[in-house]
Amino acid sequence: MQARTALEETENDKGEFKRKDATFRKWIGKDKDFPAEAGRYHLYISWACPWANRCAATIYLKASARHLQLCMQGLEDVVGLSVVHPTWQKTKPDDPNDEHTGWTFAAPDDPPFTSVTGFGSFPPHECIPDTVNGAKYVRDLYEISNDTSGKDPESKYSVPVLWDKKTKTIVNNESAEIVRMFNSEFNDFAKNQDLDLYPEALQKEIDSINEWVYPTINNGVYRCGFAIKQEAYNEAFKELFDSLDRCEEILGKQRYIAGNQLTEADLRLFQTLIRFDEVYVVYFKTNKYFIREKPNLTNYVRDLYQIPGIGKAVHMYHIKTHYLTSHPRLNYYAIVPAGQTGPDGSDKGWWTEPHDRDRFADKATA
Ligand SMILES: N[C@@H](CCC(=O)N[C@@H](CS)C(=O)NCC(=O)O)C(=O)O
């Protein structure tokens, strides 16, 4: 069986993109599979991946005092971080029968990568190599953990990966669960223990928002971009913009998507919105409108982007470079559109402008 990537998850009658569930689902915490300990766990991410990024943002948020607009060291000292190169490479370059391409580590002084089709020159800016296992590819981590992901049609070599240095295995590779663990299980070590991204009073509301935001927005953009039949794209496109309209309306009445308090539901929604105008509109054909045309969505993205823990995890170079240079089927020549932030994503542009969200009450700053 050939190792697989998300692009192969469209091989069904309808040509729809169907994201498979993550395979490692162990928990860290009191009376759970693994104990919470400082320095024991390592997080492997891509700055480009919206799912991995929300895990990094949670680490930073738990380390930041929002009302002081300060970002201090906190969970950053507790959980180590490695960041892959944005451009997928062949993960078994010496095996002519293995065609898999995927996440590859690089050190900041390594030479630039080209796409697997041999185009472009993409330097390893802001990459952090794997100092824990010395792995060259994320695939290696799955193989050290004796996993067949990627070979198994049910799964692939995805990020984020939460790694246990003690037992040398993957603990969990599902971002929704990793965010919850960082939110609640590491408070003994976190600087910003009081920040609760999944507060009990809002859990029902958050769960019900996640239920439509995930399939129609977070995964909805991928369902548009990876569809290989027109009907599948049409359906995903309609659901996506119906949901974005719904968000625009909700955000006209309250500061955050689940109420007047920042929660994990915002971290999820934000990850798609910040990538939308620069990548999804052009690359995933989600071109009914730009986020910047919608006043409430625009100001909401600015508000979140300007929270240091969230903004710090946004790396536009990685975001643009990954999508545009990693899927030869979609962009053979790996040309990166300039958009608002330039091809290298260096211009911060739109999201640093002042926002109008202070007009709502905000529990976090009250
Ligand atoms: N359920 C996972 C999904 C993670 C995921 O799909 N990550 C993508 C990057 S955005 C990936 O690593 N894909 C690898 C591939 O398609 O081979 C989560 O939310 O943690």
The ligand as a Gaussian input file, in Angstrom:
#p B3LYP/6-31G(d) Opt

LIG

0 1
 N       -7.378000      15.702000      12.942000
 C       -6.165000      16.307000      12.777000
 C       -5.959000      16.800000      11.361000
 C       -4.554000      17.245000      11.160000
 C       -4.195000      17.396000       9.675000
 O       -4.940000      16.980000       8.788000
 N       -3.028000      17.995000       9.404000
 C       -2.568000      18.176000       8.041000
 C       -1.934000      19.517000       7.839000
 S       -3.054000      20.864000       7.906000
 C       -1.485000      17.172000       7.729000
 O       -0.538000      17.041000       8.484000
 N       -1.603000      16.479000       6.603000
 C       -0.617000      15.546000       6.189000
 C       -1.033000      14.839000       4.913000
 O       -2.085000      15.155000       4.367000
 O       -0.274000      13.970000       4.498000
 C       -6.066000      17.439000      13.798000
 O       -6.934000      18.319000      13.837000
 O       -5.115000      17.405000      14.548000

